[in-house]
Amino acid sequence: MMSTGNGEYVWNAVDSGSCLQTYSLHSEAVRAARWSPCGRRILSGGFDFALHLTDLETGTQLFSGQSDFRITTLKFHPRDHSVFVCGGFSSEMKAWDIRTSKVVRSYKATIQQTLDILFLREGSEFLSSTDASSRDSADRTIIAWDFRSSAKISNQIFHERYTCPSLTLHPREPVFLAQTNGNYLALFSAVWPYRMSRRRRYEGHKVEGYSVGCECSPDGDLVLTGSADGRVQAYSFRTAGRARTLRGHTQACVGATFHPVLPSALATCSWEGDVKIWH
């Protein structure tokens, strides 16, 4: 699945490479789209302030909501799949309940934009990365939140003068990684007080202001990231050394993700609008 323009496209990634279905739901750009945990629905949010949950087979709208800000990121709760959190061009993030079509919680910080959201293991806590990057705003670059109470758990996690456009959780170890505009991936503990590793960081790719995504392989052995120069870079999780470099895009590679069932396959996308499948 990819989002581009005002719609979402579902592709046959393994066999034909053809587009299977197009959903034109939004009146402005779609910035965030997520598979539901069951894999049969798509949740999308756009610059038109709209949120939609669509059944893939029928195209039926199972949920529609109107936010009060432009959506740039959204994530399902890992335990309660009827709940998701969204953020965007606002000082607040909102938790929605699909069953009631209502906002059930708000999370507010002194920021202008939320860049990414990451739930930790059991879903009782989550992280948000923001546009705050100056030396006097180190308490807002990455924030840990208590999901139920909406309280900040920690706001002294990342102290370097870079924004973090994307976050990813390791599938086996209690750690998470943050993509930084310092052209490296930083490693953090996923339990309080969320300390950053000073001995291990992953560098060799470029971010340069793009919203470059990152991800761990299903077995946790590799860390995958795009790069502003069009490359796809894989690092060894244990050593932080470069494991593999793919050169497939002429413009910035902003997304790279492993197939959820076929671990040897991955998809990448670039700033020029193309999607490639690798085996």
Backbone as CSV, one residue per row, in Angstrom:
resi,resn,N_x,N_y,N_z,CA_x,CA_y,CA_z,C_x,C_y,C_z
1,MET,0.846,-1.190,0.000,0.000,0.000,0.000,0.883,1.241,0.000
2,MET,0.450,2.269,-0.741,1.138,3.564,-0.682,0.094,4.661,-0.759
3,SER,0.444,5.825,-0.217,-0.428,6.997,-0.320,0.284,8.042,-1.155
4,THR,-0.453,8.652,-2.070,0.111,9.695,-2.896,-1.018,10.564,-3.407
5,GLY,-0.772,11.851,-3.587,-1.833,12.739,-4.030,-2.982,12.726,-3.043
6,ASN,-4.200,12.510,-3.536,-5.382,12.514,-2.682,-5.940,11.123,-2.447
7,GLY,-5.178,10.060,-2.756,-5.720,8.712,-2.633,-4.728,7.719,-2.099
8,GLU,-5.217,6.477,-1.909,-4.371,5.366,-1.507,-4.433,4.297,-2.589
9,TYR,-3.294,3.625,-2.804,-3.198,2.602,-3.833,-2.752,1.296,-3.187
10,VAL,-3.407,0.200,-3.552,-3.043,-1.131,-3.068,-2.480,-1.912,-4.248
11,TRP,-1.272,-2.458,-4.077,-0.561,-3.113,-5.168,-0.378,-4.599,-4.879
12,ASN,-0.282,-5.399,-5.942,0.182,-6.780,-5.837,1.697,-6.732,-5.816
13,ALA,2.272,-6.892,-4.641,3.713,-6.672,-4.500,4.547,-7.894,-4.859
14,VAL,3.961,-9.085,-4.846,4.736,-10.312,-4.998,4.731,-10.824,-6.429
15,ASP,3.581,-10.815,-7.083,3.480,-11.453,-8.395,3.518,-10.450,-9.547
16,SER,2.379,-9.837,-9.844,2.263,-9.029,-11.058,2.810,-7.615,-10.917
17,GLY,2.824,-7.071,-9.698,3.225,-5.683,-9.503,2.173,-4.688,-9.944
18,SER,0.969,-5.170,-10.207,-0.093,-4.296,-10.697,-0.847,-3.649,-9.552
19,CYS,-1.482,-2.516,-9.847,-2.306,-1.837,-8.859,-3.641,-2.563,-8.767
20,LEU,-4.012,-3.019,-7.585,-5.238,-3.790,-7.394,-6.453,-2.905,-7.142
21,GLN,-6.246,-1.802,-6.428,-7.383,-0.957,-6.071,-6.897,0.440,-5.722
22,THR,-7.725,1.429,-6.044,-7.455,2.814,-5.693,-8.620,3.357,-4.881
23,TYR,-8.312,4.048,-3.784,-9.342,4.641,-2.931,-9.127,6.148,-2.900
24,SER,-10.059,6.887,-3.480,-9.967,8.351,-3.530,-10.928,8.931,-2.497
25,LEU,-10.402,9.149,-1.308,-11.246,9.531,-0.174,-11.003,10.960,0.288
26,HIS,-9.826,11.477,0.002,-9.415,12.756,0.560,-9.421,13.836,-0.510
27,SER,-9.680,15.066,-0.090,-9.708,16.196,-1.006,-8.355,16.901,-1.105
28,GLU,-7.422,16.545,-0.194,-6.061,17.069,-0.249,-5.081,15.927,-0.017
29,ALA,-3.800,16.245,0.040,-2.753,15.226,0.097,-2.933,14.280,1.276
30,VAL,-2.686,12.986,1.022,-2.697,11.964,2.075,-1.273,11.819,2.590
31,ARG,-1.065,12.117,3.863,0.286,12.076,4.430,0.518,10.824,5.263
32,ALA,-0.547,10.173,5.739,-0.385,9.003,6.613,-1.410,7.940,6.228
33,ALA,-0.953,6.693,6.093,-1.842,5.565,5.826,-1.274,4.330,6.515
34,ARG,-2.147,3.556,7.160,-1.721,2.386,7.931,-2.657,1.216,7.676
35,TRP,-2.077,0.017,7.530,-2.885,-1.197,7.572,-3.437,-1.362,8.983
36,SER,-4.652,-1.844,9.093,-5.166,-2.262,10.400,-4.433,-3.534,10.804
37,PRO,-4.364,-3.863,12.100,-3.668,-5.086,12.518,-4.221,-6.358,11.881
38,CYS,-5.516,-6.374,11.513,-6.092,-7.560,10.869,-5.718,-7.654,9.393
39,GLY,-5.216,-6.571,8.798,-4.781,-6.575,7.420,-5.884,-6.426,6.394
40,ARG,-7.105,-6.172,6.821,-8.226,-6.066,5.886,-8.759,-4.642,5.751
41,ARG,-8.147,-3.702,6.432,-8.620,-2.331,6.424,-7.441,-1.365,6.317
42,ILE,-7.719,-0.151,5.833,-6.714,0.905,5.740,-7.221,2.131,6.489
43,LEU,-6.393,2.636,7.394,-6.672,3.899,8.080,-5.824,4.981,7.444
44,SER,-6.441,6.085,7.056,-5.707,7.152,6.383,-6.043,8.510,6.981
45,GLY,-5.078,9.408,6.917,-5.256,10.784,7.380,-4.589,11.730,6.417
46,GLY,-5.167,12.918,6.229,-4.639,13.806,5.209,-4.573,15.258,5.607
47,PHE,-4.129,16.068,4.651,-4.054,17.506,4.835,-5.428,18.163,4.770
48,ASP,-6.463,17.383,4.447,-7.836,17.888,4.461,-8.476,17.741,5.832
49,PHE,-7.668,17.371,6.857,-8.115,17.210,8.247,-8.951,15.935,8.442
50,ALA,-9.138,15.131,7.391,-10.044,13.988,7.454,-9.315,12.703,7.829
51,LEU,-10.054,11.802,8.488,-9.599,10.464,8.849,-10.613,9.465,8.313
52,HIS,-10.124,8.380,7.670,-11.020,7.370,7.121,-10.476,5.972,7.402
53,LEU,-11.356,5.059,7.771,-11.028,3.641,7.861,-11.841,2.937,6.780
54,THR,-11.142,2.273,5.844,-11.776,1.715,4.655,-11.620,0.207,4.622
55,ASP,-12.712,-0.506,4.344,-12.669,-1.951,4.122,-12.093,-2.205,2.732
56,LEU,-11.037,-3.034,2.656,-10.342,-3.238,1.390,-11.196,-3.943,0.344
57,GLU,-11.989,-4.916,0.769,-12.752,-5.716,-0.188,-13.926,-4.950,-0.770
58,THR,-14.638,-4.214,0.061,-15.865,-3.561,-0.385,-15.699,-2.076,-0.664
59,GLY,-14.638,-1.466,-0.142,-14.471,-0.026,-0.268,-15.354,0.769,0.674
60,THR,-16.039,0.077,1.600,-16.951,0.720,2.542,-16.188,1.527,3.579
61,GLN,-16.720,2.706,3.917,-16.141,3.525,4.979,-16.654,3.019,6.327
62,LEU,-15.779,2.420,7.113,-16.144,1.888,8.419,-16.071,2.952,9.511
63,PHE,-15.296,3.986,9.244,-15.139,5.090,10.193,-14.706,6.320,9.410
64,SER,-15.253,7.464,9.753,-14.798,8.742,9.215,-14.817,9.767,10.336
65,GLY,-13.777,10.559,10.409,-13.684,11.592,11.432,-13.056,12.842,10.863
66,GLN,-13.303,13.957,11.512,-12.744,15.239,11.084,-11.883,15.786,12.210
67,SER,-10.594,15.857,11.970,-9.655,16.390,12.951,-9.689,17.910,12.905
68,ASP,-9.032,18.540,13.873,-8.895,19.996,13.838,-7.479,20.409,13.448
69,PHE,-6.711,19.462,12.852,-5.397,19.784,12.319,-5.065,18.846,11.165
70,ARG,-4.110,19.243,10.344,-3.657,18.410,9.233,-2.898,17.204,9.779
71,ILE,-3.228,16.015,9.291,-2.669,14.766,9.815,-1.372,14.424,9.083
72,THR,-0.321,14.095,9.858,0.937,13.648,9.257,1.382,12.275,9.756
73,THR,0.817,11.792,10.851,1.202,10.487,11.379,0.061,9.903,12.195
74,LEU,-0.085,8.563,12.147,-1.090,7.887,12.972,-0.653,6.453,13.226
75,LYS,-1.045,5.933,14.394,-0.678,4.573,14.788,-1.826,3.920,15.550
76,PHE,-2.103,2.641,15.238,-3.062,1.861,16.004,-2.476,1.489,17.360
77,HIS,-3.337,1.414,18.366,-2.910,0.897,19.661,-2.591,-0.582,19.497
78,PRO,-1.473,-1.069,20.045,-1.079,-2.470,19.811,-1.983,-3.507,20.472
79,ARG,-2.748,-3.123,21.480,-3.645,-4.058,22.170,-5.114,-3.836,21.804
80,ASP,-5.544,-2.605,21.824,-6.931,-2.269,21.501,-6.965,-1.703,20.084
81,HIS,-7.309,-2.549,19.122,-7.221,-2.167,17.723,-8.357,-1.255,17.273
82,SER,-9.262,-0.930,18.187,-10.317,0.036,17.884,-9.883,1.461,18.203
83,VAL,-8.674,1.606,18.708,-8.166,2.914,19.120,-6.895,3.231,18.337
84,PHE,-6.759,4.481,17.916,-5.526,4.926,17.286,-5.202,6.343,17.767
85,VAL,-3.933,6.707,17.639,-3.475,8.056,17.993,-2.970,8.727,16.722
86,CYS,-3.330,9.988,16.529,-2.861,10.724,15.359,-2.250,12.051,15.783
87,GLY,-1.326,12.526,14.974,-0.680,13.811,15.206,-0.433,14.508,13.884
88,GLY,-0.021,15.752,13.964,0.234,16.510,12.743,0.630,17.927,13.051
89,PHE,0.085,18.877,12.285,0.433,20.281,12.451,-0.386,20.883,13.590
90,SER,-0.015,20.528,14.798,-0.743,20.959,15.981,0.126,20.735,17.214
91,SER,-0.199,21.413,18.288,0.484,21.190,19.560,-0.083,19.976,20.281
92,GLU,-1.149,19.375,19.730,-1.804,18.246,20.371,-1.773,16.999,19.500
93,MET,-1.824,15.839,20.149,-2.141,14.572,19.508,-3.488,14.115,20.057
94,LYS,-4.223,13.356,19.259,-5.548,12.907,19.673,-5.653,11.391,19.559
95,ALA,-6.269,10.771,20.570,-6.611,9.348,20.516,-8.083,9.225,20.159
96,TRP,-8.377,8.466,19.107,-9.741,8.260,18.635,-10.190,6.834,18.921
97,ASP,-11.483,6.668,19.194,-12.093,5.348,19.304,-12.988,5.149,18.087
98,ILE,-12.656,4.174,17.261,-13.398,3.924,16.030,-14.845,3.531,16.320
99,ARG,-15.082,2.856,17.448,-16.433,2.376,17.764,-17.405,3.519,18.017
100,THR,-16.917,4.619,18.570,-17.793,5.752,18.880,-17.560,6.946,17.959
101,SER,-16.498,6.879,17.138,-16.119,7.991,16.250,-15.837,9.261,17.036
102,LYS,-15.267,9.106,18.235,-14.993,10.254,19.080,-13.543,10.256,19.565
103,VAL,-13.066,11.465,19.868,-11.768,11.613,20.515,-11.913,11.235,21.982
104,VAL,-11.060,10.333,22.456,-11.156,9.870,23.843,-10.053,10.441,24.731
105,ARG,-8.935,10.910,24.138,-7.866,11.514,24.924,-7.117,12.520,24.073
106,SER,-6.508,13.508,24.739,-5.663,14.487,24.070,-4.332,14.562,24.793
107,TYR,-3.275,14.787,24.039,-1.919,14.859,24.577,-1.304,16.161,24.050
108,LYS,-0.985,17.081,24.943,-0.576,18.414,24.520,0.836,18.733,24.995
109,ALA,1.624,19.312,24.080,2.976,19.763,24.399,3.205,21.102,23.713
110,THR,4.256,21.803,24.107,4.553,23.106,23.517,5.379,22.901,22.255
111,ILE,4.695,22.500,21.190,5.332,22.206,19.908,4.446,22.764,18.803
112,GLN,4.924,22.673,17.565,4.122,23.067,16.408,3.685,21.865,15.579
113,GLN,4.489,20.773,15.605,4.170,19.624,14.763,4.663,18.326,15.391
114,THR,3.859,17.265,15.283,4.275,15.912,15.641,4.765,15.214,14.380
115,LEU,5.972,14.662,14.425,6.571,14.015,13.261,6.272,12.522,13.205
116,ASP,6.303,11.837,14.353,6.026,10.403,14.363,5.535,9.987,15.740
117,ILE,4.868,8.839,15.787,4.335,8.258,17.023,4.760,6.807,17.078
118,LEU,5.173,6.340,18.259,5.596,4.953,18.427,5.079,4.404,19.744
119,PHE,4.226,3.379,19.684,3.790,2.695,20.892,4.885,1.750,21.368
120,LEU,5.070,1.680,22.687,6.000,0.720,23.272,5.253,-0.584,23.547
121,ARG,5.923,-1.557,24.118,5.492,-2.958,24.109,4.012,-3.215,24.364
122,GLU,3.515,-2.853,25.513,2.151,-3.216,25.885,1.130,-2.139,25.543
123,GLY,1.581,-1.033,25.034,0.666,0.030,24.667,0.286,0.957,25.802
124,SER,0.827,0.729,26.992,0.534,1.634,28.103,1.311,2.933,27.979
125,GLU,2.375,2.935,27.169,3.191,4.116,26.937,3.412,4.280,25.439
126,PHE,3.622,5.515,25.011,4.026,5.747,23.627,4.946,6.950,23.560
127,LEU,5.666,7.056,22.458,6.613,8.136,22.221,6.117,9.015,21.085
128,SER,6.446,10.275,21.142,6.201,11.168,20.019,7.483,11.925,19.716
129,SER,7.783,12.091,18.436,8.888,12.963,18.028,8.279,14.226,17.449
130,THR,8.951,15.349,17.662,8.370,16.646,17.333,9.346,17.481,16.520
131,ASP,8.881,18.681,16.140,9.712,19.582,15.359,10.648,20.418,16.225
132,ALA,10.659,20.238,17.544,11.516,21.014,18.439,12.951,20.511,18.346
133,SER,13.893,21.409,18.083,15.279,20.964,17.913,16.313,21.922,18.484
134,SER,15.925,23.083,18.987,16.907,24.033,19.505,17.418,23.578,20.868
135,ARG,18.516,24.145,21.294,19.159,23.699,22.534,18.268,23.925,23.759
136,ASP,17.392,24.930,23.697,16.532,25.189,24.845,15.210,24.420,24.770
137,SER,15.072,23.524,23.771,13.847,22.736,23.671,14.141,21.246,23.663
138,ALA,15.241,20.846,24.314,15.609,19.436,24.356,14.570,18.592,25.091
139,ASP,13.716,19.253,25.871,12.684,18.513,26.587,11.466,18.224,25.717
140,ARG,11.542,18.534,24.416,10.371,18.320,23.565,10.686,17.565,22.286
141,THR,11.923,17.199,22.030,12.260,16.537,20.772,11.658,15.140,20.705
142,ILE,11.837,14.334,21.748,11.154,13.045,21.910,10.505,13.043,23.286
143,ILE,9.224,12.755,23.326,8.468,12.770,24.577,7.842,11.400,24.796
144,ALA,7.927,10.888,26.021,7.241,9.645,26.401,5.965,9.994,27.146
145,TRP,4.852,9.330,26.779,3.541,9.623,27.328,2.922,8.395,27.978
146,ASP,2.170,8.612,29.040,1.301,7.571,29.580,0.005,7.604,28.774
147,PHE,-0.335,6.489,28.132,-1.471,6.497,27.217,-2.786,6.810,27.922
148,ARG,-3.028,6.226,29.100,-4.326,6.377,29.763,-4.504,7.738,30.437
149,SER,-3.476,8.217,31.100,-3.620,9.465,31.851,-3.287,10.710,31.029
150,SER,-2.651,10.528,29.861,-2.198,11.636,29.003,-1.044,12.429,29.610
151,ALA,-0.446,11.906,30.682,0.659,12.603,31.343,1.984,12.296,30.660
152,LYS,2.892,13.263,30.707,4.249,13.026,30.222,5.004,12.173,31.230
153,ILE,5.628,11.112,30.748,6.448,10.264,31.606,7.883,10.778,31.626
154,SER,8.379,11.142,30.466,9.750,11.642,30.361,9.832,12.622,29.199
155,ASN,10.523,13.719,29.427,10.736,14.687,28.354,12.202,15.127,28.298
156,GLN,13.090,14.239,28.768,14.529,14.495,28.708,15.199,13.259,28.094
157,ILE,14.848,12.971,26.839,15.302,11.730,26.211,16.421,11.984,25.215
158,PHE,16.230,12.965,24.335,17.201,13.250,23.268,17.638,14.699,23.403
159,HIS,18.954,14.923,23.536,19.454,16.263,23.843,20.281,16.881,22.721
160,GLU,20.327,16.240,21.563,21.104,16.797,20.466,20.224,17.695,19.605
161,ARG,20.837,18.577,18.860,20.081,19.626,18.156,19.613,19.148,16.777
162,TYR,18.902,18.036,16.760,18.352,17.499,15.525,16.914,17.051,15.776
163,THR,16.067,17.219,14.769,14.743,16.612,14.840,14.850,15.131,14.468
164,CYS,13.844,14.368,14.834,13.816,12.925,14.588,12.558,12.594,13.782
165,PRO,12.655,12.510,12.447,11.462,12.342,11.629,10.768,10.994,11.735
166,SER,11.455,9.948,12.227,10.786,8.654,12.350,11.384,7.843,13.497
167,LEU,10.552,6.962,14.064,10.918,6.099,15.186,10.538,4.660,14.852
168,THR,11.301,3.697,15.371,10.950,2.288,15.171,11.356,1.470,16.383
169,LEU,10.561,0.452,16.695,10.798,-0.408,17.854,11.474,-1.694,17.409
170,HIS,12.469,-2.149,18.178,13.109,-3.423,17.864,12.156,-4.560,18.218
171,PRO,12.045,-5.606,17.363,11.056,-6.662,17.612,11.374,-7.581,18.781
172,ARG,12.626,-7.610,19.255,12.995,-8.554,20.311,13.654,-7.908,21.523
173,GLU,14.473,-6.901,21.285,15.179,-6.245,22.384,14.356,-5.056,22.895
174,PRO,14.485,-4.713,24.183,13.736,-3.566,24.739,14.392,-2.237,24.388
175,VAL,14.463,-1.954,23.076,15.100,-0.736,22.592,14.281,-0.184,21.423
176,PHE,14.484,1.099,21.127,13.924,1.693,19.924,14.990,2.542,19.255
177,LEU,14.778,2.847,17.969,15.708,3.668,17.207,14.994,4.912,16.715
178,ALA,15.748,6.010,16.633,15.222,7.273,16.128,16.068,7.729,14.953
179,GLN,15.400,7.994,13.840,16.076,8.614,12.709,16.325,10.077,13.048
180,THR,17.522,10.581,12.803,17.819,11.970,13.147,18.277,12.743,11.915
181,ASN,18.059,14.046,11.951,18.557,14.899,10.883,20.039,15.205,11.032
182,GLY,20.704,14.488,11.918,22.161,14.511,11.994,22.782,13.446,11.118
183,ASN,21.974,12.795,10.268,22.423,11.731,9.356,22.903,10.493,10.100
184,TYR,22.187,10.131,11.155,22.453,8.876,11.843,21.190,8.415,12.567
185,LEU,21.145,7.124,12.878,20.098,6.530,13.695,20.619,6.388,15.116
186,ALA,19.866,6.900,16.081,20.246,6.796,17.485,19.490,5.638,18.133
187,LEU,20.140,4.955,19.071,19.568,3.801,19.770,19.239,4.190,21.208
188,PHE,18.027,3.820,21.664,17.565,4.165,23.010,16.998,2.935,23.709
189,SER,17.055,2.940,25.037,16.315,1.957,25.818,14.822,2.256,25.700
190,ALA,14.008,1.206,25.608,12.553,1.380,25.504,11.873,1.314,26.868
191,VAL,12.647,1.346,27.941,12.096,1.392,29.296,12.661,2.627,30.005
192,TRP,11.878,3.157,30.914,12.288,4.361,31.625,13.642,4.161,32.272
193,PRO,14.576,5.125,32.189,14.448,6.504,31.698,14.826,6.700,30.227
194,TYR,14.741,5.661,29.397,14.902,5.771,27.941,16.263,6.353,27.557
195,ARG,17.303,5.799,28.126,18.635,6.363,27.886,19.131,6.063,26.474
196,MET,19.820,7.043,25.891,20.410,6.870,24.571,21.769,6.196,24.681
197,SER,22.036,5.248,23.783,23.336,4.587,23.756,24.390,5.545,23.219
198,ARG,25.484,5.700,23.946,26.588,6.541,23.492,27.604,5.729,22.692
199,ARG,27.492,4.407,22.739,28.488,3.557,22.094,28.061,3.049,20.722
200,ARG,26.771,3.091,20.459,26.312,2.514,19.199,25.354,3.461,18.491
201,ARG,25.714,3.876,17.288,24.787,4.585,16.430,25.066,4.202,14.982
202,TYR,24.081,4.381,14.141,24.103,3.846,12.786,24.227,5.005,11.815
203,GLU,25.391,5.129,11.175,25.634,6.262,10.299,26.271,5.816,8.995
204,GLY,25.959,6.551,7.942,26.419,6.221,6.595,25.376,6.580,5.548
205,HIS,24.165,6.904,5.998,23.111,7.377,5.099,22.895,8.873,5.328
206,LYS,22.012,9.466,4.522,21.737,10.894,4.619,20.241,11.134,4.826
207,VAL,19.924,12.129,5.644,18.530,12.495,5.894,18.219,13.855,5.259
208,GLU,18.994,14.867,5.596,18.961,16.173,4.939,17.571,16.807,4.890
209,GLY,16.817,16.655,5.975,15.526,17.320,6.069,14.353,16.536,5.530
210,TYR,14.583,15.410,4.866,13.498,14.569,4.385,12.930,13.732,5.528
211,SER,11.682,13.329,5.393,11.065,12.457,6.393,11.422,11.010,6.064
212,VAL,12.665,10.641,6.302,13.191,9.324,5.934,12.777,8.294,6.984
213,GLY,12.134,7.223,6.539,11.673,6.185,7.452,12.755,5.183,7.794
214,CYS,12.563,4.466,8.904,13.492,3.431,9.334,12.697,2.260,9.897
215,GLU,13.305,1.082,9.912,12.610,-0.114,10.375,13.621,-1.194,10.717
216,CYS,13.252,-2.096,11.634,14.052,-3.284,11.929,13.498,-4.475,11.164
217,SER,14.353,-5.406,10.790,13.893,-6.627,10.141,13.081,-7.449,11.141
218,PRO,12.193,-8.345,10.664,11.367,-9.143,11.589,12.163,-9.943,12.610
219,ASP,13.375,-10.409,12.244,14.195,-11.150,13.199,15.069,-10.245,14.051
220,GLY,15.077,-8.949,13.758,15.835,-7.994,14.560,17.303,-7.895,14.222
221,ASP,17.785,-8.634,13.221,19.210,-8.642,12.908,19.652,-7.421,12.117
222,LEU,18.728,-6.823,11.359,19.079,-5.703,10.498,18.274,-4.460,10.857
223,VAL,18.882,-3.303,10.616,18.199,-2.014,10.707,18.190,-1.435,9.306
224,LEU,17.016,-1.072,8.817,16.846,-0.629,7.441,16.447,0.844,7.419
225,THR,17.028,1.599,6.501,16.675,3.011,6.365,16.825,3.454,4.924
226,GLY,16.017,4.433,4.527,16.232,5.096,3.257,17.334,6.126,3.398
227,SER,17.561,6.887,2.325,18.617,7.895,2.348,18.268,8.995,1.356
228,ALA,18.667,10.224,1.682,18.347,11.370,0.843,19.001,11.290,-0.532
229,ASP,20.046,10.470,-0.698,20.702,10.327,-1.995,20.124,9.178,-2.813
230,GLY,18.999,8.591,-2.371,18.330,7.539,-3.128,18.693,6.133,-2.733
231,ARG,19.681,5.966,-1.868,20.093,4.627,-1.460,19.148,4.039,-0.407
232,VAL,19.202,2.721,-0.273,18.595,1.997,0.840,19.752,1.367,1.608
233,GLN,19.860,1.668,2.893,20.992,1.197,3.679,20.522,0.232,4.763
234,ALA,21.156,-0.941,4.822,20.903,-1.909,5.890,22.133,-1.981,6.777
235,TYR,21.905,-1.900,8.102,22.980,-1.999,9.087,22.802,-3.265,9.918
236,SER,23.891,-3.797,10.420,23.817,-4.854,11.421,23.357,-4.245,12.739
237,PHE,22.303,-4.795,13.311,21.809,-4.240,14.570,22.863,-4.344,15.665
238,ARG,23.576,-5.467,15.746,24.527,-5.699,16.837,25.766,-4.828,16.744
239,THR,26.299,-4.664,15.525,27.585,-3.979,15.384,27.449,-2.555,14.868
240,ALA,26.289,-2.212,14.287,26.040,-0.913,13.637,26.845,-0.752,12.349
241,GLY,27.490,-1.830,11.896,28.220,-1.778,10.628,27.278,-1.890,9.444
242,ARG,27.728,-1.414,8.299,26.917,-1.496,7.087,26.869,-2.933,6.590
243,ALA,25.653,-3.454,6.421,25.484,-4.835,5.980,25.180,-4.934,4.490
244,ARG,24.421,-3.969,3.950,24.036,-4.019,2.538,23.597,-2.632,2.083
245,THR,23.953,-2.284,0.851,23.517,-1.026,0.261,22.825,-1.311,-1.054
246,LEU,21.617,-0.775,-1.231,20.866,-0.908,-2.476,20.773,0.467,-3.117
247,ARG,21.052,0.525,-4.406,21.005,1.805,-5.123,19.894,1.719,-6.161
248,GLY,18.714,2.223,-5.794,17.579,2.009,-6.665,16.776,3.233,-7.022
249,HIS,17.040,4.388,-6.409,16.227,5.576,-6.660,17.119,6.755,-7.048
250,THR,16.615,7.602,-7.912,17.378,8.775,-8.328,17.130,9.967,-7.415
251,GLN,16.003,9.958,-6.680,15.737,10.989,-5.686,15.672,10.349,-4.299
252,ALA,15.432,11.153,-3.285,15.496,10.684,-1.900,14.602,9.481,-1.665
253,CYS,15.156,8.427,-1.084,14.376,7.262,-0.660,13.829,7.573,0.730
254,VAL,12.514,7.761,0.823,11.917,8.207,2.079,11.235,7.074,2.862
255,GLY,11.115,5.895,2.259,10.474,4.787,2.961,11.089,3.462,2.577
256,ALA,11.284,2.584,3.561,11.799,1.235,3.326,11.193,0.319,4.381
257,THR,10.542,-0.755,3.932,9.844,-1.618,4.873,9.929,-3.071,4.443
258,PHE,10.085,-3.974,5.393,10.126,-5.402,5.127,8.710,-5.942,4.927
259,HIS,8.593,-6.963,4.072,7.311,-7.643,3.895,6.961,-8.358,5.206
260,PRO,5.687,-8.286,5.666,5.340,-8.877,6.965,5.347,-10.400,6.996
261,VAL,5.276,-11.040,5.808,5.240,-12.513,5.758,6.482,-13.083,5.086
262,LEU,6.989,-12.411,4.056,8.170,-12.868,3.321,9.372,-12.031,3.745
263,PRO,10.176,-12.521,4.677,11.255,-11.694,5.241,12.342,-11.323,4.239
264,SER,12.405,-12.028,3.101,13.433,-11.716,2.108,12.990,-10.624,1.142
265,ALA,11.762,-10.146,1.285,11.244,-9.112,0.388,11.084,-7.796,1.137
266,LEU,11.359,-6.702,0.439,11.132,-5.395,1.037,10.658,-4.427,-0.044
267,ALA,9.982,-3.381,0.405,9.486,-2.349,-0.498,10.137,-1.024,-0.136
268,THR,10.453,-0.224,-1.151,11.012,1.103,-0.933,10.253,2.110,-1.803
269,CYS,10.242,3.362,-1.377,9.593,4.408,-2.160,10.448,5.671,-2.105
270,SER,10.255,6.531,-3.083,11.126,7.702,-3.183,10.328,8.975,-3.356
271,TRP,11.044,10.099,-3.280,10.448,11.418,-3.390,9.837,11.656,-4.767
272,GLU,10.307,10.924,-5.790,9.781,11.116,-7.142,8.491,10.342,-7.372
273,GLY,8.040,9.535,-6.380,6.747,8.877,-6.480,6.780,7.430,-6.905
274,ASP,7.953,6.811,-7.034,8.011,5.412,-7.446,8.132,4.487,-6.251
275,VAL,7.641,3.252,-6.420,7.709,2.206,-5.408,8.425,1.021,-6.022
276,LYS,9.376,0.431,-5.316,10.120,-0.729,-5.825,10.058,-1.861,-4.815
277,ILE,9.964,-3.088,-5.347,9.968,-4.307,-4.539,11.291,-5.013,-4.753
278,TRP,11.933,-5.399,-3.651,13.249,-6.059,-3.703,13.146,-7.462,-3.124
279,HIS,13.853,-8.402,-3.742,13.889,-9.782,-3.225,15.338,-10.183,-2.972
